[in-house]
Amino acid sequence: MFKSNQNFSQPDYLLFILASLLVIISIIFSYSLSVYTVVFYDYSQYHFFERQLLVGILSIFLMWGISFFNPDFIIGKVGMFLFIVFLILMIAMPFLPASLVTSSGGANRWIRLPGFSLSPVEFFKIGFIYFLAWSFHRRVMDKPKKMGLKEETILLLPYFVAFLLVVFLVAFLQKDLGQVVLLGLILVILLIFANRSFKIFLALGFLIVIGFISLILAAPHRVQRIYSWWALNQDKILSILPKWADEHLRIDELPEPYQVSHSLNAIHNGGFFGTGLGQGNLKLGFLSEVHTDFILAGITEEAGFLGLFIVSAIMYVIVWRIFRISKRVENPIYHLFTLGLGLMIIIAFLINSYGISGMIPIKGIAVPFLSYGGSSMLSLGISIGLILSISKLAKEERKK
């Protein structure tokens, strides 16, 4: 099973160590930041800690175990399995009985299994990225860059149709626009690396803007998020615009951007060194979901700017190692696949970071490796394991 004609080097141990370190940090803060939530829901004191500890350890073992496999044996099989199986599960979710699904905001996002819930979209993302890498290599990368817009549109039409299916399943049925934004950005960036022309991106960009606005207007809760974001930022934006803009764009009596305000208070309260582990105040009923979507704010309050800087630095080094592997691997499918997984991690981190700081509207997307959640953690364990397997094929840079 492990035999191959290729010469393998060692996996990227630094990538494994750094990813494992973030998992450990997540386990620690799943206990520290959930103290109010366990009381509110009358859970055991260690409810979130025990679950995050279990999936965290399992994820580390997944990373380590998968890294030993021959990438030519495992990558294609795992990638296609995740793409097909979890696409089918997402299609089937609206038809499953209520006893098998867990709802959030009126949408079915988790499949309820004995002892835990499974979020299919977290695993589907890996399969979708592999499908794009595999298919781009077969159908797109060898096509000339200088094609007519019509011919290039026909070439890429199957991917646009596939993405529209993803939009329907995730944005409409699961009401999770953040994941659609994430996958859309990955699709566009991978098209750039698949050697497509600039004019197709202009046309695609126009369609994306129209589609994005339509998705926002189709859901009242998304419009409310835009209004809340505008309430927080309109003074800064209007101050640099002409006077007529203030008269036409200023909106009064907007709802308080509750979550973002408390998130900013938590970040401010942390200062440089933080209040200390377990000593944060904003988690005590003020900032809900602080151990999930707002975990960066919670970490900043208790570990300060220094703690946030360390966590961010580890995240960026992880992504840099992944991009380094992508650059050095010769197989074009592995190149695009690892590039896509690195983009998945860094885009999700940036979307969450900008959201909790009020720079963009909140998208409700988890922070890779850090947010509480078994599906997200396990899918990242699989992702890093696959990247570690591919890293054994990465060529060393030649010294000039």
C-alpha positions in Angstrom: 0.0 0.0 0.0 2.9 2.3 0.8 5.1 1.3 -2.2 5.9 3.9 -4.8 8.5 4.6 -7.4 8.9 8.1 -6.0 11.5 9.1 -3.4 9.8 10.4 -0.2 11.3 12.8 2.2 10.0 13.4 5.8 6.7 15.1 6.4 6.8 18.8 7.4 7.1 18.3 11.1 7.0 22.0 11.9 3.6 22.2 10.2 2.4 19.3 12.4 3.8 20.9 15.6 2.3 24.3 14.9 -1.2 22.9 14.0 -1.1 20.7 17.1 -0.2 23.8 19.2 -3.3 25.7 18.0 -5.4 22.6 18.8 -4.0 22.6 22.4 -4.7 26.3 22.7 -8.3 25.7 21.5 -8.8 23.0 24.2 -7.5 25.3 26.9 -9.8 28.1 25.9 -12.8 25.9 25.4 -12.8 25.5 29.2 -11.8 29.0 30.1 -14.3 30.8 27.8 -17.3 28.6 28.3 -17.8 29.1 32.1 -21.0 31.2 31.7 -22.5 29.0 28.9 -22.3 25.8 31.0 -24.1 27.5 33.8 -26.7 29.0 31.5 -27.5 25.7 29.9 -27.0 23.7 33.1 -24.2 21.6 31.6 -21.3 19.9 33.4 -18.4 22.3 34.2 -16.2 20.3 31.8 -18.9 19.8 29.1 -17.1 21.8 26.3 -13.6 21.0 27.5 -14.1 17.2 27.4 -15.6 17.3 23.9 -12.9 19.6 22.5 -10.2 17.5 24.2 -11.6 14.4 22.6 -11.8 15.8 19.1 -8.5 17.7 19.5 -6.6 14.5 20.4 -8.3 12.7 17.6 -7.5 15.4 15.1 -3.8 15.4 16.1 -3.7 11.6 15.6 -5.4 12.0 12.2 -2.8 14.5 11.1 0.0 12.3 12.2 -1.5 9.0 10.9 -2.5 10.3 7.5 1.0 11.8 7.0 2.5 8.3 6.7 0.4 7.3 3.7 1.7 7.5 0.2 -0.1 10.6 -1.2 -0.6 8.9 -4.6 -2.6 6.2 -2.7 -4.7 8.4 -0.4 -5.2 11.9 -1.8 -7.5 11.1 -4.7 -9.5 8.5 -2.7 -10.1 10.7 0.3 -10.7 13.9 -1.8 -13.4 12.3 -4.0 -15.0 10.4 -1.1 -15.4 13.7 0.8 -16.7 15.5 -2.2 -19.3 12.9 -3.3 -20.5 11.6 0.1 -20.9 14.9 1.8 -22.5 16.5 -1.3 -25.1 13.8 -1.1 -25.5 14.3 2.6 -26.1 18.1 2.1 -28.7 17.3 -0.6 -30.4 14.8 1.7 -30.5 17.0 4.9 -33.7 18.9 4.1 -35.5 15.6 3.8 -34.2 14.0 6.9 -36.5 13.6 9.9 -36.2 16.2 12.7 -34.8 13.6 15.0 -31.7 13.3 12.8 -30.9 17.0 12.3 -29.9 20.0 14.4 -31.2 23.4 13.4 -29.6 26.8 13.6 -31.6 29.9 12.6 -34.3 27.8 11.0 -31.8 25.9 8.8 -30.6 22.3 9.1 -26.8 22.4 9.5 -25.9 19.4 11.5 -26.7 15.7 11.3 -27.3 14.3 14.8 -25.4 11.1 15.5 -25.0 9.2 18.8 -22.9 11.4 21.0 -22.1 14.1 18.5 -23.4 16.2 15.6 -21.8 16.3 12.2 -21.6 19.4 9.9 -21.3 18.0 6.3 -20.2 21.3 4.9 -16.9 21.3 6.9 -15.9 18.0 5.2 -17.4 18.9 1.8 -15.1 21.9 1.6 -12.0 19.6 1.4 -13.7 17.5 -1.2 -14.8 20.5 -3.3 -11.2 21.9 -3.3 -9.8 18.5 -4.4 -12.5 18.3 -7.1 -11.5 21.7 -8.4 -7.8 20.8 -8.4 -8.3 17.5 -10.1 -10.7 18.8 -12.7 -8.7 22.0 -13.4 -5.7 19.8 -14.2 -7.7 17.6 -16.5 -9.8 20.3 -18.4 -8.5 23.8 -17.8 -4.8 24.2 -17.1 -3.7 22.9 -20.6 -6.0 25.2 -22.5 -4.5 28.4 -24.0 -4.9 31.6 -22.0 -5.8 33.6 -25.1 -9.4 32.3 -25.7 -12.5 34.2 -26.6 -14.8 35.1 -23.8 -17.5 32.8 -25.2 -15.2 29.8 -25.5 -13.7 30.4 -22.0 -17.2 30.7 -20.5 -18.2 27.4 -22.1 -15.0 25.8 -20.7 -15.7 27.0 -17.2 -19.5 26.7 -17.3 -19.6 23.3 -15.5 -17.8 24.9 -12.5 -20.2 27.8 -12.4 -23.1 25.4 -12.4 -21.5 23.3 -9.7 -20.9 26.4 -7.6 -24.5 27.5 -8.0 -25.6 24.2 -6.6 -23.3 24.8 -3.6 -24.8 28.3 -3.2 -28.3 26.8 -3.1 -27.4 24.0 -0.7 -25.3 26.2 1.7 -26.6 29.7 1.4 -30.3 29.1 0.9 -31.0 25.7 2.6 -28.4 26.1 5.4 -28.4 29.9 5.5 -24.6 29.9 5.8 -23.4 32.7 3.5 -19.9 32.8 5.1 -19.0 29.3 3.7 -20.2 30.4 0.3 -18.0 33.5 0.4 -15.1 31.3 1.4 -15.6 28.7 -1.3 -16.2 31.4 -3.9 -12.9 33.1 -3.1 -11.1 29.8 -3.3 -12.7 29.1 -6.7 -11.6 32.4 -8.1 -8.1 32.2 -6.8 -7.6 28.7 -8.1 -8.8 29.8 -11.5 -6.1 32.4 -11.5 -3.5 29.7 -10.8 -5.2 27.6 -13.5 -4.0 30.2 -16.1 -7.3 31.7 -17.0 -7.6 35.2 -18.7 -8.3 38.5 -17.1 -11.5 39.1 -19.0 -13.2 36.0 -17.5 -12.5 37.4 -14.0 -14.1 40.8 -14.9 -17.2 39.0 -16.1 -17.1 36.6 -13.1 -16.6 39.5 -10.7 -19.6 41.3 -12.0 -21.8 38.2 -11.6 -20.4 37.6 -8.1 -21.3 41.1 -7.0 -24.8 40.7 -8.3 -25.2 37.3 -6.8 -23.8 38.4 -3.4 -26.2 41.4 -3.2 -29.1 39.1 -4.2 -28.2 36.6 -1.4 -28.1 39.4 1.1 -31.4 40.9 0.1 -33.1 37.5 0.0 -32.5 37.0 3.8 -33.7 39.6 6.4 -31.1 38.5 8.9 -28.3 39.3 6.5 -29.8 42.8 5.8 -29.9 43.3 9.5 -26.2 42.4 9.8 -25.4 45.0 7.1 -27.4 47.6 8.9 -25.7 46.8 12.2 -22.3 47.0 10.5 -23.2 50.3 9.0 -24.3 51.6 12.4 -20.9 50.9 13.8 -18.9 52.3 10.8 -21.0 55.0 9.2 -19.4 57.9 11.1 -15.9 56.9 9.9 -16.9 56.3 6.3 -19.1 59.4 5.9 -16.5 61.7 7.4 -14.3 61.2 4.3 -17.2 61.5 1.8 -18.8 64.7 0.4 -21.6 66.3 2.4 -24.3 65.1 0.1 -23.4 61.5 1.0 -24.0 62.1 4.7 -27.5 63.4 3.9 -28.4 60.4 1.7 -26.5 57.6 3.4 -26.8 58.3 7.1 -29.4 56.0 8.8 -30.6 56.9 12.3 -32.2 54.7 14.9 -30.3 51.6 13.9 -30.1 48.6 16.3 -27.0 48.5 18.5 -24.4 46.1 16.9 -24.6 44.1 20.1 -22.1 41.3 19.5 -19.5 43.4 17.7 -19.6 46.1 20.4 -19.0 43.6 23.2 -16.3 42.0 21.0 -14.5 45.3 20.7 -14.9 45.9 24.5 -13.3 42.5 25.1 -10.4 43.3 22.8 -9.9 46.7 24.5 -10.3 45.2 28.0 -7.4 42.8 27.3 -4.8 45.4 26.8 -1.3 44.2 25.9 -0.9 41.3 28.4 -4.6 40.4 29.0 -6.6 40.0 32.2 -5.3 36.5 32.7 -6.5 33.0 31.9 -10.1 32.6 33.2 -10.3 36.2 34.3 -12.2 37.7 31.3 -15.4 39.6 32.0 -17.2 39.9 28.6 -17.7 36.1 28.5 -20.0 36.3 31.5 -23.2 36.7 29.5 -22.2 39.8 27.5 -20.6 38.1 24.5 -22.4 35.0 23.5 -20.7 32.2 21.5 -17.4 33.5 22.8 -15.8 30.0 22.6 -17.0 29.6 19.0 -17.3 32.5 16.5 -15.9 35.1 18.9 -13.0 33.1 20.3 -10.4 35.6 19.0 -12.1 38.3 21.1 -12.1 36.0 24.1 -8.4 35.1 23.7 -7.5 38.7 23.3 -9.3 39.7 26.5 -7.6 37.0 28.6 -4.2 36.8 26.8 -4.0 40.4 25.5 -2.6 41.7 22.3 0.5 39.6 22.9 -1.6 36.4 23.0 -3.5 37.4 19.8 -0.2 38.2 18.1 1.2 34.8 19.0 -1.9 33.0 17.8 -2.0 35.0 14.6 1.7 34.4 14.0 1.3 30.6 14.4 -1.6 30.7 12.0 0.3 32.7 9.4 3.4 30.4 9.7 1.1 27.4 9.2 -0.4 28.9 6.0 3.1 29.9 4.9 4.4 26.3 5.3 1.4 25.1 3.3 2.0 27.6 0.5 5.7 26.6 0.5 4.7 22.9 0.1 2.3 23.9 -2.7 5.1 25.8 -4.5 7.6 23.0 -4.3 5.4 20.0 -5.2 5.6 19.0 -8.9 2.3 17.3 -9.3 -0.2 20.0 -10.5 -3.2 18.5 -8.7 -1.3 18.4 -5.4 -0.1 22.0 -6.1 -3.7 23.3 -6.5 -5.1 21.1 -3.7 -2.6 22.3 -1.1 -2.9 25.9 -2.3 -6.7 25.6 -1.9 -6.5 24.2 1.6 -4.1 26.9 2.6 -6.5 29.5 1.2 -9.4 27.8 3.1 -7.5 28.3 6.4 -6.3 31.9 5.9 -9.5 33.3 4.3 -11.6 31.8 7.2 -9.2 33.4 9.7 -9.3 36.8 8.0 -13.1 36.8 7.6 -13.6 36.0 11.3 -10.9 38.5 12.4 -12.3 41.4 10.3 -15.9 40.5 11.5 -15.2 40.6 15.2 -13.3 43.9 14.8 -16.2 45.5 12.9 -14.3 45.9 9.7 -16.8 43.7 7.8 -20.3 42.3 8.7 -20.2 39.2 10.9 -20.3 36.0 8.8 -20.5 33.4 11.6 -17.5 31.5 10.3 -15.3 29.4 12.7 -11.7 30.3 13.3 -9.6 27.4 12.0 -8.1 25.1 14.8 -9.4 27.5 17.6 -13.2 27.7 17.5 -15.1 25.1 19.5 -16.6 22.4 17.2 -15.9 18.8 16.4 -16.6 18.9 12.7 -14.4 21.9 12.0 -11.6 20.4 14.1 -11.7 17.0 12.5 -11.9 18.3 9.0 -8.8 20.4 9.6 -7.1 17.4 11.1 -7.8 15.5 7.8 -6.7 18.6 5.7 -3.3 19.0 7.5 -2.8 15.2 7.4 -3.3 15.2 3.6 -0.9 18.2 3.3 1.7 16.4 5.4 1.4 13.4 3.1 2.0 15.6 0.1 4.8 17.4 1.8 6.9 14.3 1.5 7.1 15.0 -2.3 8.1 18.6 -2.0 11.4 19.3 -3.6 14.1 21.3 -1.8 14.8 24.8 -3.1 18.1 24.9 -5.1 20.7 27.2 -3.7 21.7 30.0 -6.1 
